[in-house]
Amino acid sequence: MRLTTLFTILSLLFAATLQAEASTQNARYTADVNIDVTSSSASAARDKGMKQAYRSAFTAIAGKMTSGEGLNRLKELTDEQLINFIQETEVVSEKSSDVRYMAHLKIRINEKLLKQYMEEQSIPYVLKTAANIIVIPLFREFPADSPLLWEKNNLWRKAWENSPVTGSDNNYISIPGDGINYSILDAEKARQLNGQALDMVASHLGTRNIFVLDSYYNGIEGLNIIVMSYKDGTQKTITVNGERGPELFTQAIPEIARYIDSTIAEQKMNMDSTPSEITVLYSYPKLSNWVATEQKLQNLPQINNIKVEAMGQGKVQFKINFIGSVYDLITALKAYQINLNDMSGYYTLTTFGA
């Protein structure tokens, strides 16, 4: 009797594990899309909007699976070709008029078909690692008001703290109100993208993926959110329709997260297309230390090649050709117990504890 009970419990746990894994996979290949399109008629607007939604969902999901070059090749698919990869479309909500169509959709891509196509076309499959993203939510009831950040009546910040982002491969964190951040940053500095303050926040939190989200009510119909990227200074205003209240802020989070996800992918794609090169000096106690360190460097996907320029007396000078930013390279090297130190014009390399 006890063995039967144990077998039943183990079976249920196994089934629950499989279900959780399947749910994670489904979320990875599903995108939330909002559309608002006008055309000559409601049906024409709907057709136009669905094409836009399919392409937006496909691009967002494919961007998590391949390199920047690979994504550019997938973007060349026509609307007729792209629709073959759509597995399921769920209409969460929709509205239409004589010439306008608005909808919130959940669109799932056929994972097997997309991977098969990528393999046939020799498009690289790259499983992207999650990025830590810090959001700084500001709130003004009216555009002319001073923005709120740390205040208790900042409804936008409360929403981010109480409603975690789902369906994203990235980790979203509302800026913690600890003593360090509180002393470094205020609402006005955040809204102005104050470089000195945000540099200190980035150093404290260990990421440059910081987005300032400046929100204010749009009349009585919704919320305007100015999304500002600290990394490249880009801005975009996104409008979320709905009645005033805490639910409106919670409703806005998925749409803002989807835009930030696409921005992060675009930033990485731009960096991937422009290789950089730095000069590095490394002092090693034994030749075997340099051999082991060089092997670690060669294993990094960001590094294209290493060219030794001079070597002798326990020192080596070499160039690293890499993709992405120096900051991202430094972060990646730390996982290999390697420090890259900026010496203004060149870099020195040390191992942890050295």
VEXDREN-2710 file (C-alpha; in Angstrom, 1 decimal):
% VEXDREN-2710
k/r/px/py/pz
1/MET/0.0/0.0/0.0
2/ARG/2.8/2.4/0.9
3/LEU/4.7/1.5/-2.3
4/THR/1.6/2.3/-4.4
5/THR/1.1/5.6/-2.6
6/LEU/4.8/6.5/-3.2
7/PHE/4.6/5.6/-6.9
8/THR/1.4/7.7/-7.2
9/ILE/3.2/10.7/-5.6
10/LEU/6.3/10.3/-7.8
11/SER/4.1/10.1/-10.9
12/LEU/2.3/13.2/-10.0
13/LEU/5.5/15.1/-9.3
14/PHE/7.0/13.9/-12.6
15/ALA/3.8/15.0/-14.5
16/ALA/3.9/18.4/-12.8
17/THR/7.6/18.8/-13.7
18/LEU/6.8/18.0/-17.4
19/GLN/3.9/20.4/-17.3
20/ALA/6.1/23.2/-15.9
21/GLU/8.8/22.6/-18.5
22/ALA/6.2/22.7/-21.3
23/SER/4.7/25.9/-19.9
24/THR/8.2/27.5/-19.9
25/GLN/8.8/26.4/-23.5
26/ASN/5.4/27.8/-24.5
27/ALA/6.1/31.1/-22.9
28/ARG/9.4/31.3/-24.7
29/TYR/7.7/31.0/-28.1
30/THR/4.7/33.2/-27.2
31/ALA/4.5/37.0/-27.5
32/ASP/2.0/39.5/-26.3
33/VAL/1.2/42.0/-29.0
34/ASN/-1.0/45.1/-29.0
35/ILE/-2.2/46.6/-32.3
36/ASP/-4.1/49.8/-33.2
37/VAL/-4.6/50.1/-37.0
38/THR/-6.8/52.2/-39.3
39/SER/-7.7/51.5/-42.9
40/SER/-10.5/51.9/-45.4
41/SER/-12.8/49.5/-43.4
42/ALA/-12.8/47.5/-40.2
43/SER/-12.0/44.3/-42.0
44/ALA/-9.2/45.9/-43.9
45/ALA/-7.8/47.3/-40.7
46/ARG/-8.0/43.9/-39.1
47/ASP/-6.2/42.2/-41.9
48/LYS/-3.5/44.9/-41.9
49/GLY/-3.2/44.7/-38.1
50/MET/-2.9/40.9/-38.0
51/LYS/0.0/41.0/-40.5
52/GLN/1.7/43.6/-38.3
53/ALA/1.1/41.5/-35.2
54/TYR/2.4/38.3/-36.7
55/ARG/5.6/40.0/-37.8
56/SER/6.1/41.8/-34.5
57/ALA/5.6/38.5/-32.6
58/PHE/7.8/36.5/-35.0
59/THR/10.6/39.1/-34.8
60/ALA/10.5/39.3/-31.0
61/ILE/10.7/35.5/-30.6
62/ALA/13.2/34.9/-33.4
63/GLY/15.4/37.6/-31.9
64/LYS/15.9/35.4/-28.8
65/MET/17.0/32.5/-30.9
66/THR/19.6/33.7/-33.3
67/SER/22.3/36.3/-33.9
68/GLY/21.8/39.8/-35.3
69/GLU/22.7/38.6/-38.8
70/GLY/20.4/35.6/-38.5
71/LEU/17.5/37.9/-37.4
72/ASN/18.1/40.2/-40.4
73/ARG/17.8/37.1/-42.7
74/LEU/14.5/36.0/-41.0
75/LYS/13.1/39.5/-41.4
76/GLU/13.3/39.0/-45.2
77/LEU/10.4/36.5/-45.1
78/THR/7.3/37.8/-46.8
79/ASP/4.0/38.1/-45.0
80/GLU/2.7/35.0/-46.9
81/GLN/5.8/33.0/-45.8
82/LEU/5.8/34.2/-42.3
83/ILE/2.2/33.2/-41.6
84/ASN/3.3/29.5/-41.9
85/PHE/5.2/29.8/-38.7
86/ILE/2.2/31.0/-36.7
87/GLN/0.9/28.1/-34.5
88/GLU/-1.8/29.8/-32.4
89/THR/-3.4/33.2/-32.0
90/GLU/-5.4/34.1/-28.9
91/VAL/-7.5/37.2/-28.9
92/VAL/-7.3/38.6/-25.3
93/SER/-9.4/41.6/-26.2
94/GLU/-10.4/43.5/-29.3
95/LYS/-12.4/46.6/-30.4
96/SER/-13.3/47.9/-33.9
97/SER/-15.1/50.8/-35.6
98/ASP/-15.8/51.5/-39.2
99/VAL/-12.1/52.0/-40.1
100/ARG/-10.2/51.0/-37.0
101/TYR/-9.2/47.8/-35.3
102/MET/-7.6/47.5/-31.8
103/ALA/-6.6/44.2/-30.1
104/HIS/-4.4/42.6/-27.5
105/LEU/-3.2/39.2/-28.8
106/LYS/-1.1/36.3/-27.6
107/ILE/0.7/34.8/-30.6
108/ARG/2.6/31.5/-30.5
109/ILE/5.2/30.5/-33.0
110/ASN/5.7/26.9/-34.1
111/GLU/9.0/26.1/-32.5
112/LYS/9.9/22.9/-34.5
113/LEU/9.1/24.5/-37.8
114/LEU/11.2/27.6/-37.1
115/LYS/14.2/25.6/-35.9
116/GLN/13.9/23.3/-39.0
117/TYR/13.8/26.4/-41.3
118/MET/16.8/27.9/-39.6
119/GLU/18.7/24.7/-40.0
120/GLU/17.9/24.4/-43.7
121/GLN/18.9/28.0/-44.3
122/SER/22.1/27.7/-42.1
123/ILE/20.9/30.4/-39.8
124/PRO/22.6/29.9/-36.4
125/TYR/20.6/28.9/-33.4
126/VAL/21.8/30.8/-30.3
127/LEU/20.2/30.3/-27.0
128/LYS/20.3/33.7/-25.5
129/THR/21.1/34.2/-21.8
130/ALA/18.8/36.3/-19.7
131/ALA/19.7/40.0/-19.2
132/ASN/19.1/41.7/-15.9
133/ILE/17.0/44.9/-16.6
134/ILE/16.6/47.6/-14.0
135/VAL/13.5/49.8/-14.5
136/ILE/13.1/53.2/-12.8
137/PRO/9.4/54.0/-12.7
138/LEU/8.4/57.7/-12.4
139/PHE/4.9/59.0/-12.1
140/ARG/3.2/62.3/-12.7
141/GLU/-0.5/62.8/-12.5
142/PHE/-0.3/65.6/-15.0
143/PRO/2.5/66.4/-17.5
144/ALA/3.4/69.6/-15.7
145/ASP/3.8/68.0/-12.3
146/SER/7.1/67.1/-10.7
147/PRO/7.8/63.3/-11.1
148/LEU/7.6/60.9/-8.2
149/LEU/10.1/58.1/-7.6
150/TRP/10.6/57.0/-4.0
151/GLU/7.3/58.4/-2.7
152/LYS/4.6/56.0/-1.4
153/ASN/2.0/57.4/-3.8
154/ASN/4.1/56.4/-6.9
155/LEU/1.5/54.0/-8.4
156/TRP/3.8/53.1/-11.3
157/ARG/6.6/51.9/-9.0
158/LYS/4.1/49.9/-6.8
159/ALA/2.8/48.1/-10.0
160/TRP/6.3/47.0/-10.9
161/GLU/7.0/45.8/-7.4
162/ASN/3.7/43.8/-7.1
163/SER/3.4/42.5/-10.7
164/PRO/6.4/40.5/-11.9
165/VAL/7.0/40.3/-15.6
166/THR/6.1/37.0/-17.2
167/GLY/6.7/35.6/-20.7
168/SER/10.1/37.2/-21.0
169/ASP/13.6/35.7/-21.1
170/ASN/14.9/38.7/-19.3
171/ASN/14.9/39.4/-15.5
172/TYR/13.1/42.7/-14.6
173/ILE/13.9/44.4/-11.4
174/SER/12.3/47.7/-10.1
175/ILE/15.1/49.8/-8.7
176/PRO/15.5/48.8/-5.1
177/GLY/14.9/51.6/-2.6
178/ASP/18.0/50.9/-0.5
179/GLY/20.2/53.5/1.1
180/ILE/22.7/53.6/-1.7
181/ASN/20.2/54.1/-4.6
182/TYR/18.2/56.5/-2.5
183/SER/21.2/58.7/-1.9
184/ILE/22.4/58.5/-5.5
185/LEU/19.2/59.1/-7.5
186/ASP/16.1/61.3/-7.4
187/ALA/13.3/61.6/-9.9
188/GLU/14.6/64.6/-11.7
189/LYS/18.1/63.1/-12.2
190/ALA/16.4/59.9/-13.5
191/ARG/14.2/61.9/-16.0
192/GLN/17.2/63.8/-17.2
193/LEU/19.2/60.6/-17.6
194/ASN/21.9/62.1/-15.4
195/GLY/25.0/60.3/-16.5
196/GLN/26.9/60.7/-13.2
197/ALA/24.0/59.4/-11.1
198/LEU/23.1/56.5/-13.4
199/ASP/26.7/55.5/-13.8
200/MET/26.8/55.0/-10.0
201/VAL/23.5/53.1/-10.1
202/ALA/24.8/50.8/-12.9
203/SER/28.0/50.2/-10.9
204/HIS/26.0/49.4/-7.7
205/LEU/23.5/47.1/-9.4
206/GLY/25.9/45.5/-11.9
207/THR/24.2/46.2/-15.2
208/ARG/23.9/49.0/-17.7
209/ASN/20.5/47.7/-18.9
210/ILE/18.6/50.6/-17.2
211/PHE/15.3/52.0/-18.4
212/VAL/13.7/55.1/-17.0
213/LEU/9.9/54.9/-17.4
214/ASP/8.3/58.3/-17.1
215/SER/4.5/58.0/-16.8
216/TYR/1.6/60.4/-16.7
217/TYR/-2.1/60.2/-17.3
218/ASN/-3.3/60.9/-20.8
219/GLY/-6.4/62.8/-20.1
220/ILE/-9.0/60.4/-18.9
221/GLU/-8.4/57.6/-21.4
222/GLY/-5.1/56.1/-20.4
223/LEU/-1.5/56.4/-19.6
224/ASN/1.5/57.8/-21.5
225/ILE/4.9/56.2/-20.7
226/ILE/8.1/57.7/-22.0
227/VAL/10.6/54.8/-22.1
228/MET/14.2/56.1/-22.0
229/SER/17.3/53.8/-22.4
230/TYR/20.3/54.7/-20.3
231/LYS/22.6/52.7/-22.5
232/ASP/22.0/54.6/-25.8
233/GLY/19.7/57.5/-24.8
234/THR/16.8/56.5/-27.1
235/GLN/13.3/57.4/-26.2
236/LYS/9.8/56.3/-27.2
237/THR/6.4/57.3/-25.9
238/ILE/3.9/54.4/-25.5
239/THR/0.2/54.9/-24.8
240/VAL/-1.8/52.3/-22.9
241/ASN/-5.6/52.9/-22.9
242/GLY/-7.8/52.3/-19.9
243/GLU/-9.5/53.8/-16.9
244/ARG/-7.4/55.5/-14.2
245/GLY/-6.4/53.4/-11.2
246/PRO/-3.9/50.8/-10.1
247/GLU/-5.2/48.3/-12.7
248/LEU/-4.1/50.6/-15.5
249/PHE/-0.5/50.5/-14.4
250/THR/-0.5/46.7/-14.0
251/GLN/-2.0/46.4/-17.5
252/ALA/0.8/48.6/-18.9
253/ILE/3.7/46.4/-17.7
254/PRO/3.6/43.6/-20.3
255/GLU/3.5/46.1/-23.2
256/ILE/6.4/48.0/-21.8
257/ALA/8.4/44.8/-21.1
258/ARG/7.8/43.7/-24.7
259/TYR/9.1/46.9/-26.0
260/ILE/12.2/46.8/-23.8
261/ASP/12.9/43.2/-24.8
262/SER/12.9/44.3/-28.4
263/THR/15.1/47.3/-27.6
264/ILE/17.6/45.1/-25.8
265/ALA/17.7/42.7/-28.8
266/GLU/18.1/45.6/-31.2
267/GLN/20.9/47.1/-29.1
268/LYS/22.7/43.7/-29.1
269/MET/22.1/43.3/-32.8
270/ASN/23.7/46.7/-33.5
271/MET/26.7/45.8/-31.3
272/ASP/27.1/42.4/-32.9
273/SER/27.5/44.0/-36.3
274/THR/30.4/46.3/-35.2
275/PRO/33.5/44.4/-34.0
276/SER/35.9/46.3/-31.6
277/GLU/39.5/45.8/-30.6
278/ILE/41.5/46.5/-27.5
279/THR/45.1/46.2/-26.4
280/VAL/45.7/44.0/-23.3
281/LEU/48.7/43.5/-21.0
282/TYR/49.0/40.3/-18.9
283/SER/51.7/39.4/-16.4
284/TYR/51.8/35.6/-15.7
285/PRO/53.9/33.7/-13.1
286/LYS/54.3/30.7/-15.4
287/LEU/53.8/30.1/-19.1
288/SER/51.1/27.5/-18.3
289/ASN/49.1/30.3/-16.7
290/TRP/49.1/32.2/-20.0
291/VAL/48.2/29.1/-22.0
292/ALA/45.2/28.4/-19.7
293/THR/44.1/32.0/-19.8
294/GLU/44.3/32.2/-23.5
295/GLN/42.2/29.1/-23.8
296/LYS/39.5/30.6/-21.6
297/LEU/39.5/33.8/-23.8
298/GLN/39.2/31.7/-27.0
299/ASN/36.2/30.0/-25.5
300/LEU/34.2/33.2/-25.1
301/PRO/31.6/33.6/-27.9
302/GLN/32.1/37.4/-27.8
303/ILE/35.7/37.1/-28.8
304/ASN/36.5/36.7/-32.5
305/ASN/40.3/36.3/-32.2
306/ILE/43.4/37.0/-30.2
307/LYS/46.6/38.4/-31.7
308/VAL/49.8/38.2/-29.6
309/GLU/52.0/41.3/-30.4
310/ALA/54.9/40.8/-27.9
311/MET/55.8/38.2/-25.3
312/GLY/58.7/37.7/-22.9
313/GLN/59.9/37.9/-19.2
314/GLY/56.6/36.8/-17.8
315/LYS/54.5/39.3/-19.8
316/VAL/52.4/39.2/-22.9
317/GLN/50.8/42.1/-24.9
318/PHE/48.0/41.1/-27.2
319/LYS/44.9/42.4/-29.0
320/ILE/41.3/41.1/-28.4
321/ASN/38.9/41.5/-31.4
322/PHE/35.4/41.1/-30.0
323/ILE/31.7/41.9/-30.5
324/GLY/29.5/43.9/-28.2
325/SER/30.5/46.5/-25.6
326/VAL/33.7/46.5/-23.4
327/TYR/31.3/46.5/-20.4
328/ASP/29.7/43.2/-21.6
329/LEU/33.1/41.7/-22.3
330/ILE/34.2/42.6/-18.8
331/THR/31.1/41.0/-17.3
332/ALA/31.5/37.8/-19.4
333/LEU/35.2/37.5/-18.3
334/LYS/34.2/37.6/-14.6
335/ALA/32.4/34.3/-15.1
336/TYR/35.8/32.8/-16.0
337/GLN/37.5/34.4/-12.9
338/ILE/39.2/37.0/-15.0
339/ASN/39.3/40.7/-14.4
340/LEU/39.8/43.2/-17.3
341/ASN/41.0/46.6/-16.0
342/ASP/40.7/49.9/-17.9
343/MET/44.0/51.8/-17.8
344/SER/42.9/54.6/-20.2
345/GLY/44.2/53.6/-23.6
346/TYR/44.9/49.9/-22.8
347/TYR/43.7/47.2/-20.5
348/THR/45.4/44.9/-18.0
349/LEU/44.2/41.4/-17.3
350/THR/44.4/39.7/-13.9
351/THR/42.8/36.5/-12.5
352/PHE/40.7/36.6/-9.3
353/GLY/43.0/36.6/-6.2
354/ALA/46.0/37.6/-8.3
END
